[in-house]
Amino acid sequence: MAVIIFILAFFIRFYKFDVFPLVHDEATWTLGSLTNFDKFMHIPVTCFHGYIQPVFSFLALIFSKFSSDPLFIVRMPAIIVGSLTVILLYMVAKEGFDKKTGVVSALLLCFLPWHIIESRIGVSLILTPFFGCLIFLALLKSINKKSSFWFLLFCFFLALGSFYTYQASLVYIPISFLVLIAIRKELNWLKIKTILFGFFIFIATFYPIIHLYLLGRLNQYFGKVYRIYYHDAPFNGPLVMFVTKAFINFKNAFLISIKALFINSSGSILHGKTLEYPLLIHWSCFIVILFSMIVSLWRRKLFDIILLIWLFIGYIGTLCGINFFTARYIFIILPPLLIFMGKAMSHIFEIAPKKNYLTRKIFISFVIIFLAGLFATEIFQYERYYRDSQYNLEECRVNSYGCSEAAMFLSKIPNIEGCELVTDNRMTVATYLKYFLRNKALQDNKTGENNVIYYVLWTPESHPKEYWSGEFSYMYHYFSEKHPDLVPIKIIYYPNGIPAINIFKVDGNEI
């Protein structure tokens, strides 16, 4: 069953993975990190102020040995990690509860649009649920098998998953700490030397970062990277207004999170603006999860305690880590939520045989219809997103449509390597241009165009005025004031026919 689920998960995430162009985060952080490995510690040190942490950079580096296609390099690691997460969730639920719970939980994740989309984007966020499952799978196996080896693996995965994957994954440390305290009686078989060795493995795994920091090899942003999502916590503010501000901010974040989880959520943070559905498929999931949590709280077995702490502390950390709840932070608490859903469904199968014939049929029919409805809704959302997003203006903008075509056009210009290229914000033209030039014979400098500057700018039609400032600002309106009569040498269009990119040629001596 696990093999079948993995094949299904991999196919869904791999099929036409290049349907969207290389987005800005993939180009800037993932590909950019491949050239910034520290020669001594072999860690991409400049990653620590971006969205890509070392683990994902290493994976991308491995795949760069098999292909020069940037889409393959950055997205294959995400596809494989996302597919393996589905299997890890199955293993965690099976280890903690039973096989039925594992199958239902894994299938829910297999078709979940939010996880599928993030599994097809080459950034390190997809590692968050992956390492969450690894951490607690190792802990469960160490307890069930009374294995020191699995406990040491737990310590290693905790350090690796918290410090080397994604900044928000740091929340796994307080989660694990509280879990170990809560289940300390289940760990009384551990010898003191095993605990000390586990602590040593944790510190040793984290040490390379400390070493680089002490040697000054990490950039100036290192001090901010592990608190980047905690600077706007609900508990910030003047001491006098601490209680009031904390209560109001926490209440607002709580209400927004419930809406995002079960009512409605914009997917723009996951590069999916046209996907505006609850993160967990349907509002009825809230009832199912709440029911399962109440049962777990009543039962309070080993895995119930682990799941409740994982969900509660992860959720609190999510709310306190940012000043509003966004789609990407669901991945911290996604595994326990889906396991709770899976357990609720399997629980009905457990109690159904104890009922009379009619009641048993009603129970089983309800579960089958409910799950079929969830899977159908997931598949519909997924299909709708990939069908409609190529014609949604903001979706096209976020996904950098037109950048590869612009780079291909520029690559055919003689001696483009000797010219200056100026691009707008959040563009991937320069990255694509390097890829195209790598496959093109270098030409001698015979044109004398060393002072030529090519401006590649988003068109006003593709970028509304409300985005003309801040991170998403673009230079077109500034450029048009300096060169009001200049005609673009090339216009690139979105799939929906709207102009996306203008390319201008300017003599650098005139500026």
PAVO-798253 format. One record per residue (C-alpha): x, y, z; residue in one letter; residue number from 1; chain. Coordinates in steps of 0.5 Angstrom, whole numbers, plus 500, padded with zeros to 3 digits. Example, Ala and Ser with C-alpha at 12.3 -4.5 7.8 and 13.67 -1.06 7.14 Angstrom:
residues 2
- 525|491|516|A|1|A;
- 527|498|514|S|2|A;
This chain:
residues 511
- 500|500|500|M|1|A;
- 506|505|502|A|2|A;
- 509|504|495|V|3|A;
- 502|505|491|I|4|A;
- 501|511|495|I|5|A;
- 508|514|494|F|6|A;
- 508|512|486|I|7|A;
- 501|516|486|L|8|A;
- 504|522|490|A|9|A;
- 510|522|486|F|10|A;
- 506|522|479|F|11|A;
- 501|528|481|I|12|A;
- 507|532|483|R|13|A;
- 512|531|478|F|14|A;
- 507|531|472|Y|15|A;
- 508|537|468|K|16|A;
- 512|540|473|F|17|A;
- 515|545|468|D|18|A;
- 508|548|467|V|19|A;
- 510|554|471|F|20|A;
- 516|558|469|P|21|A;
- 522|559|474|L|22|A;
- 519|564|480|V|23|A;
- 524|569|483|H|24|A;
- 525|565|490|D|25|A;
- 527|559|486|E|26|A;
- 532|563|482|A|27|A;
- 535|568|487|T|28|A;
- 535|563|493|W|29|A;
- 536|556|491|T|30|A;
- 540|557|485|L|31|A;
- 544|563|488|G|32|A;
- 546|559|494|S|33|A;
- 549|553|489|L|34|A;
- 555|558|488|T|35|A;
- 556|560|495|N|36|A;
- 558|554|499|F|37|A;
- 563|556|504|D|38|A;
- 570|552|502|K|39|A;
- 572|550|509|F|40|A;
- 565|548|512|M|41|A;
- 562|546|506|H|42|A;
- 555|550|508|I|43|A;
- 552|555|503|P|44|A;
- 553|561|508|V|45|A;
- 550|566|504|T|46|A;
- 543|562|505|C|47|A;
- 542|564|512|F|48|A;
- 539|571|510|H|49|A;
- 534|568|505|G|50|A;
- 529|563|504|Y|51|A;
- 533|557|503|I|52|A;
- 537|553|508|Q|53|A;
- 543|549|507|P|54|A;
- 539|542|507|V|55|A;
- 535|544|500|F|56|A;
- 541|547|497|S|57|A;
- 545|541|498|F|58|A;
- 539|537|495|L|59|A;
- 539|542|489|A|60|A;
- 547|541|488|L|61|A;
- 546|534|487|I|62|A;
- 541|535|482|F|63|A;
- 545|540|478|S|64|A;
- 550|534|477|K|65|A;
- 545|530|473|F|66|A;
- 542|536|469|S|67|A;
- 543|544|467|S|68|A;
- 536|545|467|D|69|A;
- 534|550|472|P|70|A;
- 527|548|473|L|71|A;
- 530|541|474|F|72|A;
- 535|543|479|I|73|A;
- 531|546|484|V|74|A;
- 524|543|483|R|75|A;
- 526|535|483|M|76|A;
- 528|536|490|P|77|A;
- 522|539|492|A|78|A;
- 518|534|488|I|79|A;
- 522|528|492|I|80|A;
- 521|531|499|V|81|A;
- 514|532|498|G|82|A;
- 512|525|496|S|83|A;
- 517|522|501|L|84|A;
- 513|526|506|T|85|A;
- 506|523|504|V|86|A;
- 510|516|506|I|87|A;
- 513|519|512|L|88|A;
- 506|521|515|L|89|A;
- 503|514|513|Y|90|A;
- 509|511|517|M|91|A;
- 508|516|523|V|92|A;
- 500|515|523|A|93|A;
- 501|507|523|K|94|A;
- 507|507|528|E|95|A;
- 503|511|533|G|96|A;
- 496|509|531|F|97|A;
- 494|503|526|D|98|A;
- 495|502|519|K|99|A;
- 488|505|517|K|100|A;
- 489|511|520|T|101|A;
- 496|512|516|G|102|A;
- 493|510|509|V|103|A;
- 487|515|510|V|104|A;
- 492|521|513|S|105|A;
- 497|519|507|A|106|A;
- 491|520|502|L|107|A;
- 489|526|504|L|108|A;
- 496|529|504|L|109|A;
- 497|526|497|C|110|A;
- 491|530|494|F|111|A;
- 492|536|498|L|112|A;
- 493|542|493|P|113|A;
- 497|546|498|W|114|A;
- 502|541|499|H|115|A;
- 502|539|492|I|116|A;
- 503|546|489|I|117|A;
- 509|547|495|E|118|A;
- 512|540|492|S|119|A;
- 513|543|485|R|120|A;
- 516|550|488|I|121|A;
- 524|549|489|G|122|A;
- 524|553|496|V|123|A;
- 526|549|502|S|124|A;
- 519|550|506|L|125|A;
- 517|543|503|I|126|A;
- 522|541|508|L|127|A;
- 518|543|514|T|128|A;
- 513|537|514|P|129|A;
- 518|532|512|F|130|A;
- 523|533|518|F|131|A;
- 517|534|523|G|132|A;
- 515|527|521|C|133|A;
- 522|524|521|L|134|A;
- 523|527|528|I|135|A;
- 517|524|531|F|136|A;
- 517|518|527|L|137|A;
- 524|517|530|A|138|A;
- 522|518|537|L|139|A;
- 516|513|536|L|140|A;
- 520|508|534|K|141|A;
- 525|509|539|S|142|A;
- 520|508|545|I|143|A;
- 516|502|541|N|144|A;
- 523|498|540|K|145|A;
- 526|501|546|K|146|A;
- 532|503|541|S|147|A;
- 538|507|543|S|148|A;
- 539|508|536|F|149|A;
- 533|511|534|W|150|A;
- 533|516|540|F|151|A;
- 540|518|537|L|152|A;
- 537|519|530|L|153|A;
- 531|523|533|F|154|A;
- 536|528|536|C|155|A;
- 540|528|530|F|156|A;
- 533|530|526|F|157|A;
- 531|535|531|L|158|A;
- 538|539|530|A|159|A;
- 538|538|522|L|160|A;
- 531|540|521|G|161|A;
- 530|546|526|S|162|A;
- 537|549|524|F|163|A;
- 538|547|517|Y|164|A;
- 531|547|513|T|165|A;
- 527|553|514|Y|166|A;
- 527|558|519|Q|167|A;
- 520|557|522|A|168|A;
- 522|550|523|S|169|A;
- 525|552|530|L|170|A;
- 519|551|533|V|171|A;
- 520|543|533|Y|172|A;
- 525|545|539|I|173|A;
- 520|547|544|P|174|A;
- 515|542|541|I|175|A;
- 520|536|542|S|176|A;
- 522|539|549|F|177|A;
- 515|539|552|L|178|A;
- 514|532|549|V|179|A;
- 520|529|552|L|180|A;
- 517|532|559|I|181|A;
- 510|529|558|A|182|A;
- 512|522|556|I|183|A;
- 518|522|561|R|184|A;
- 516|515|564|K|185|A;
- 516|512|557|E|186|A;
- 523|514|556|L|187|A;
- 525|511|563|N|188|A;
- 529|505|559|W|189|A;
- 534|510|557|L|190|A;
- 541|510|560|K|191|A;
- 544|517|562|I|192|A;
- 550|516|557|K|193|A;
- 545|515|551|T|194|A;
- 542|521|553|I|195|A;
- 548|525|554|L|196|A;
- 550|522|547|F|197|A;
- 544|524|544|G|198|A;
- 545|531|547|F|199|A;
- 552|531|544|F|200|A;
- 549|529|537|I|201|A;
- 545|535|537|F|202|A;
- 550|540|539|I|203|A;
- 555|537|534|A|204|A;
- 550|538|528|T|205|A;
- 549|545|530|F|206|A;
- 556|547|531|Y|207|A;
- 558|548|524|P|208|A;
- 553|554|524|I|209|A;
- 556|557|531|I|210|A;
- 563|555|528|H|211|A;
- 562|559|522|L|212|A;
- 559|565|526|Y|213|A;
- 565|565|530|L|214|A;
- 570|566|524|L|215|A;
- 566|571|521|G|216|A;
- 564|567|515|R|217|A;
- 556|568|516|L|218|A;
- 554|575|513|N|219|A;
- 551|580|517|Q|220|A;
- 544|577|517|Y|221|A;
- 545|571|521|F|222|A;
- 543|574|527|G|223|A;
- 536|576|524|K|224|A;
- 535|569|521|V|225|A;
- 532|565|527|Y|226|A;
- 528|571|529|R|227|A;
- 525|573|523|I|228|A;
- 518|571|524|Y|229|A;
- 518|573|531|Y|230|A;
- 519|580|531|H|231|A;
- 512|582|530|D|232|A;
- 510|577|535|A|233|A;
- 503|579|538|P|234|A;
- 507|580|545|F|235|A;
- 511|585|543|N|236|A;
- 509|593|545|G|237|A;
- 510|597|551|P|238|A;
- 510|594|557|L|239|A;
- 504|598|560|V|240|A;
- 500|596|554|M|241|A;
- 503|589|554|F|242|A;
- 496|585|556|V|243|A;
- 492|589|552|T|244|A;
- 496|588|545|K|245|A;
- 497|581|546|A|246|A;
- 490|579|547|F|247|A;
- 488|583|541|I|248|A;
- 493|581|537|N|249|A;
- 493|574|539|F|250|A;
- 485|574|538|K|251|A;
- 486|577|531|N|252|A;
- 491|572|529|A|253|A;
- 487|566|532|F|254|A;
- 481|568|528|L|255|A;
- 485|569|521|I|256|A;
- 488|562|522|S|257|A;
- 481|559|523|I|258|A;
- 479|562|517|K|259|A;
- 485|560|513|A|260|A;
- 484|553|515|L|261|A;
- 477|552|515|F|262|A;
- 473|557|511|I|263|A;
- 477|561|506|N|264|A;
- 484|562|504|S|265|A;
- 488|566|499|S|266|A;
- 494|562|496|G|267|A;
- 498|568|494|S|268|A;
- 503|566|499|I|269|A;
- 504|559|495|L|270|A;
- 504|562|488|H|271|A;
- 497|560|487|G|272|A;
- 493|566|487|K|273|A;
- 487|563|484|T|274|A;
- 487|557|489|L|275|A;
- 482|561|494|E|276|A;
- 479|555|498|Y|277|A;
- 480|553|506|P|278|A;
- 487|550|507|L|279|A;
- 484|544|510|L|280|A;
- 479|543|504|I|281|A;
- 472|544|507|H|282|A;
- 469|547|514|W|283|A;
- 467|540|516|S|284|A;
- 474|538|517|C|285|A;
- 474|542|523|F|286|A;
- 468|538|526|I|287|A;
- 472|532|525|V|288|A;
- 479|534|527|I|289|A;
- 475|537|534|L|290|A;
- 472|530|535|F|291|A;
- 478|527|534|S|292|A;
- 482|531|539|M|293|A;
- 477|531|544|I|294|A;
- 477|523|544|V|295|A;
- 485|524|544|S|296|A;
- 485|528|550|L|297|A;
- 480|523|553|W|298|A;
- 484|517|551|R|299|A;
- 491|520|553|R|300|A;
- 495|515|550|K|301|A;
- 503|516|548|L|302|A;
- 501|518|541|F|303|A;
- 495|522|543|D|304|A;
- 500|526|548|I|305|A;
- 505|527|542|I|306|A;
- 500|530|537|L|307|A;
- 496|534|542|L|308|A;
- 503|538|544|I|309|A;
- 505|538|537|W|310|A;
- 499|541|534|L|311|A;
- 498|546|540|F|312|A;
- 505|548|541|I|313|A;
- 506|549|533|G|314|A;
- 500|553|533|Y|315|A;
- 502|557|538|I|316|A;
- 508|558|535|G|317|A;
- 505|560|528|T|318|A;
- 501|565|531|L|319|A;
- 506|568|535|C|320|A;
- 511|568|530|G|321|A;
- 508|573|525|I|322|A;
- 503|578|526|N|323|A;
- 498|575|521|F|324|A;
- 497|567|519|F|325|A;
- 499|565|512|T|326|A;
- 498|559|508|A|327|A;
- 505|557|509|R|328|A;
- 505|556|516|Y|329|A;
- 500|551|516|I|330|A;
- 506|546|514|F|331|A;
- 508|546|521|I|332|A;
- 502|543|524|I|333|A;
- 499|540|518|L|334|A;
- 502|533|520|P|335|A;
- 498|532|526|P|336|A;
- 492|535|523|L|337|A;
- 491|530|518|L|338|A;
- 493|525|523|I|339|A;
- 487|527|527|F|340|A;
- 483|527|521|M|341|A;
- 485|520|519|G|342|A;
- 484|517|526|K|343|A;
- 477|520|526|A|344|A;
- 475|516|520|M|345|A;
- 479|510|522|S|346|A;
- 475|510|529|H|347|A;
- 469|509|526|I|348|A;
- 471|503|522|F|349|A;
- 473|500|529|E|350|A;
- 467|501|532|I|351|A;
- 462|500|526|A|352|A;
- 463|492|527|P|353|A;
- 460|493|534|K|354|A;
- 454|495|532|K|355|A;
- 448|492|528|N|356|A;
- 447|491|521|Y|357|A;
- 444|497|519|L|358|A;
- 448|502|524|T|359|A;
- 454|499|521|R|360|A;
- 452|500|514|K|361|A;
- 450|507|516|I|362|A;
- 457|508|519|F|363|A;
- 461|505|514|I|364|A;
- 457|509|508|S|365|A;
- 458|516|512|F|366|A;
- 466|515|512|V|367|A;
- 466|513|505|I|368|A;
- 462|518|502|I|369|A;
- 465|523|506|F|370|A;
- 472|521|504|L|371|A;
- 470|521|497|A|372|A;
- 468|528|497|G|373|A;
- 474|530|500|L|374|A;
- 478|527|495|F|375|A;
- 474|529|490|A|376|A;
- 474|537|492|T|377|A;
- 482|536|493|E|378|A;
- 482|534|486|I|379|A;
- 478|539|483|F|380|A;
- 481|545|487|Q|381|A;
- 488|542|484|Y|382|A;
- 485|541|477|E|383|A;
- 482|548|477|R|384|A;
- 488|552|479|Y|385|A;
- 493|549|474|Y|386|A;
- 487|550|469|R|387|A;
- 486|557|471|D|388|A;
- 492|560|474|S|389|A;
- 495|561|467|Q|390|A;
- 490|566|465|Y|391|A;
- 490|570|472|N|392|A;
- 494|577|471|L|393|A;
- 496|576|478|E|394|A;
- 498|569|478|E|395|A;
- 502|570|472|C|396|A;
- 506|576|475|R|397|A;
- 507|572|481|V|398|A;
- 510|566|477|N|399|A;
- 514|570|473|S|400|A;
- 511|569|466|Y|401|A;
- 515|572|460|G|402|A;
- 522|572|463|C|403|A;
- 524|565|460|S|404|A;
- 522|568|453|E|405|A;
- 525|575|454|A|406|A;
- 532|571|456|A|407|A;
- 531|567|450|M|408|A;
- 530|573|446|F|409|A;
- 536|577|449|L|410|A;
- 541|570|448|S|411|A;
- 540|571|441|K|412|A;
- 543|578|441|I|413|A;
- 551|578|439|P|414|A;
- 555|580|445|N|415|A;
- 550|580|450|I|416|A;
- 555|578|455|E|417|A;
- 559|584|454|G|418|A;
- 552|589|455|C|419|A;
- 549|591|462|E|420|A;
- 543|588|464|L|421|A;
- 538|592|468|V|422|A;
- 532|588|470|T|423|A;
- 525|590|474|D|424|A;
- 524|587|481|N|425|A;
- 522|579|482|R|426|A;
- 525|578|475|M|427|A;
- 528|571|473|T|428|A;
- 531|574|466|V|429|A;
- 538|574|469|A|430|A;
- 538|567|471|T|431|A;
- 535|564|465|Y|432|A;
- 539|568|461|L|433|A;
- 545|565|464|K|434|A;
- 542|558|462|Y|435|A;
- 541|560|455|F|436|A;
- 548|563|454|L|437|A;
- 551|556|457|R|438|A;
- 548|553|451|N|439|A;
- 551|558|446|K|440|A;
- 558|558|443|A|441|A;
- 561|565|446|L|442|A;
- 562|570|440|Q|443|A;
- 568|575|439|D|444|A;
- 567|582|441|N|445|A;
- 565|585|434|K|446|A;
- 559|589|435|T|447|A;
- 563|595|440|G|448|A;
- 556|595|444|E|449|A;
- 560|594|451|N|450|A;
- 556|601|453|N|451|A;
- 549|598|451|V|452|A;
- 544|597|457|I|453|A;
- 538|593|456|Y|454|A;
- 532|594|460|Y|455|A;
- 527|589|462|V|456|A;
- 521|592|465|L|457|A;
- 514|589|467|W|458|A;
- 509|593|463|T|459|A;
- 504|597|467|P|460|A;
- 498|593|464|E|461|A;
- 501|587|468|S|462|A;
- 503|591|474|H|463|A;
- 497|595|478|P|464|A;
- 499|602|481|K|465|A;
- 498|599|488|E|466|A;
- 504|595|487|Y|467|A;
- 509|601|485|W|468|A;
- 512|601|491|S|469|A;
- 516|597|496|G|470|A;
- 518|590|495|E|471|A;
- 514|589|488|F|472|A;
- 515|596|485|S|473|A;
- 518|596|478|Y|474|A;
- 522|601|474|M|475|A;
- 517|602|468|Y|476|A;
- 514|609|470|H|477|A;
- 521|612|472|Y|478|A;
- 524|609|466|F|479|A;
- 519|612|461|S|480|A;
- 520|619|465|E|481|A;
- 527|619|462|K|482|A;
- 526|616|456|H|483|A;
- 519|618|454|P|484|A;
- 520|617|446|D|485|A;
- 523|610|447|L|486|A;
- 520|604|443|V|487|A;
- 521|597|446|P|488|A;
- 525|593|441|I|489|A;
- 521|587|444|K|490|A;
- 514|586|448|I|491|A;
- 513|579|451|I|492|A;
- 506|577|453|Y|493|A;
- 502|573|458|Y|494|A;
- 498|567|456|P|495|A;
- 492|571|457|N|496|A;
- 495|576|451|G|497|A;
- 496|582|456|I|498|A;
- 503|585|455|P|499|A;
- 508|582|460|A|500|A;
- 515|585|459|I|501|A;
- 518|590|455|N|502|A;
- 525|590|453|I|503|A;
- 529|597|451|F|504|A;
- 536|598|448|K|505|A;
- 539|604|451|V|506|A;
- 546|607|449|D|507|A;
- 550|607|456|G|508|A;
- 554|614|454|N|509|A;
- 547|618|454|E|510|A;
- 545|616|461|I|511|A;
